Amino acid sequence: MTDLERLQTIMREVFDEETLIIDETASADTIASWDSFANIQLLAAVEEEFGIKFLTAEAMEVKTAADILSLIQKKRRE
């Protein structure tokens, strides 16, 4: 399973939308249920799934699925 597929699974659970299909452009502008509270839940679920931790400053910059995927890759290199 790719990181994007794993992220999609997480987003389906967090946003309670079992048919949600995402690409790297997915954002709060394209997913109605992606609000600030859901963003916190999303990032916590990503941390748990991928075994990583985001700094507050990093989390504040997340606007799209691509941002999350980039952070996952960055954390793997650390």
C-alpha positions, 0 to 999 in steps of 0.5 A: 500500500502506498503512502497516499493509499494509507493516507486516504484510508486514514482520511476516510476514517477521520472524515467519516466518508468511506467513499472518499477518494483523494489525490495530492491536491486534497485540502479543506477546500475540496473536503467539506469536513476538513476543518481545524478540529478534523485537521488535529484528528487527522494529524494524530492519526497519521502520526500513529499510523506512520509512527512519527511525530509532527512538531507544532510548527510543521502541523500548522503548515499542513494545508493539503494531502501533499503537505502531509505526504511531504512531512511523512517523507521528511520524518522518515529521513530524520 
